[in-house]
Amino acid sequence: MSLPHAILTALLEKPSSGLDLTRRFDKSIGYFWSATHQQIYRELGRLEAEGFIRAQPVEQPARGQRKSYEVLPAGRAELRRWTAAAQDPKPHRDAMLLRLRAAAVVGTAGLEADLRRHLDLHRRQLAEYEEIEKRDFPPGDDSAQVRLQHLVLRAGIELETFWTQWLTEALEELPEPDEPTP
């Protein structure tokens, strides 16, 4: 149920069209809450029908002009309600962890290549997050909004750092291909 809240957050940060929201999801929010173009447009329709957002009035409507949406007071109230609500953490599910556990009983054939591929993907994601941090969070801006946004990015950096370290360790622990497993 968090996609509508992700959209409300993005629109409160900056009123946007559906296309602009899709681009913003690709560049920021999508790193921790992804959504397709169709999901975003479908949710915009629901949020508008529920009275949480509206298309901003346009002085002279033009054919093909994109609607830009803004959050209404009811949408802001819903986001406040959701932000303050208690929510339990979700159990972590990761196929790589399960595959490694399975490899302990059936053997590791073919697993090393995928571990290396995952390590490369996590290294690239970490480098991207670090570049975003340098670009978007220079020293000096200490507003509460910026601090919280930076905190979210730092969570991504810490998670990618964990995965790069863990995958490196997993590769070091892998038995040789001809080493028997129980």
N, C-alpha and C positions, 0 to 999 in steps of 0.2 A: 504493500500500500504506500510505498515511499515515492514512487514516480510523481504523483501529483504534488507532493511536498518539495521534491527536487525542482519541479517546474515553478512552483510558487516562489521558492528561494531565488531562482534565477531571474524571475520577472521582478521581484522586489529589488534585486541588485541593479537591474536595468530592463525597462520595458522593451520587449523584443517581438519580432515576428516569429512564426513557426520555423522558418528557415534559419533565422539568426539563432534561435534556441538550439536547433540541431547542430549548428556550427559550434556553439558554446559548449554543448555536451561533448562534442568531439575533442575540444581543447581543454576542458577543465572538469566539469561535473562528471563526465563520462568515465574519468579515471577511477571513480569509486561508485558511481551509479549510472550504468549505461542504459541507453534507450535508443530504439531505432527511430527513424524519421516518422514512420507510420504511428508508432506508439506515442510519440510526442504530439502529433496532430490529433490523434484520437483523444488523448488526455486533455488537450486544449479545449476541445469541444465539450467534454464532460465538465471541466472546471468552469467554462462559460455558462453551461446549462445550470450548474449548481449555484451560480451567482458569486463565484470566487474571483473571477477575472472578467474583463470585458475588452473588446476591441476598442482601441483608442479612437476617438472621433477624428475624422479627417476633414480638413477645410474644403478641399476640392477633390472628391474621389476621382481617381483615374482608373481606366481599365487596366487590369493586371497588377494593380498596386497591392502590395502585401499588407495584411492586417498586422498591426502592432498591438500587443496585448499589455494590459496593466492589471495589477492586483487591486481588487476592491477591499473595503474594510472587512467583509466576511472572509475573504481569502487570507488576509493578514491574521485575523482571529483564529482561523483554522490552523495556520502554520504555528502560531503561538501555542495553541492547544496541543498540537502534535509534538512540538519541541519539548514541552513540559511533561508530557506523558511518560510514565515508566515503561521501559521496554527491556526485556531480557536479551542478553547476547545470543546470537545464533551459533549453533555448533559449527565448527569449521569442517567443511568437506572438501577434500582435495584428492583427485584421482592419482596424482603422483605419489602421495603418501601411501595410499592403498596399494598401488603397484609395487612400491618398494617393499611393503609388508608381504605381499604375495611372492615377490622375488626371493624372499628369505626361505620359502618352502618349495618353490618350483625352479629356482635358478634365475640368474641375472642376464641370460642371453638377450641381446638387443636393447637392454636398458641403458647402458652407458651412453650411447649416442643421443638418446632422448634427454637424459640428464644434462648432457653438454649443451643441447639445444635450449633447454629450459634455462640453464645458467646464462647463456648468451642473451636470451630474451629478457631476463631479469636485470642483467647488466645494462642493457640498452634502455630499459624503462627507468632504472635508477639514474642513468646519465641524463635522460630527458627531464625527470623530476628536478635534478640538481640544476639544470639549465633554467627551468621555470623559476626555481627559487632565486637564482642570481638575477634574472630578468624582472620578476614581478615583486620581489620582496627585498629591495635594497635597504640598508640600515637607515633609520631615521623616521619612517612612518610607523608610529606606535599606537595608532587608533585601535580600539577594541575590535572593530570589524576586521582590520588587517591582521591583527594578532590571531584571531580565530581562524581566518582563512589560511594563514601560514601554518597554523597548528594542524589543519587537515592535510596540507601538503607534506608537512614533516612526518605525519603518520605514514603516508605513502613512501617517503624516503626510508623510514625505519623498516617498513615491511619489505621493501626491495633489498635493503641492506641485509636483513635477516635471510631472505631467500638466497641471495648470492653466497652468503657465508654457509648456509645449510647445504646448498647444492654442492659447493666445493668440498665440504666435509663428506657428503654422501658419495661423491666420486672417489675420494680417498679411501673410504671404507668398503667400496665394492670389491668383492673377491675377484681374483683372476678368472677369466672365462672357463678355464678347465678345472677350477677348484670346485669340489663337490659341495652340494648343499644337502641338508638332511632329507 
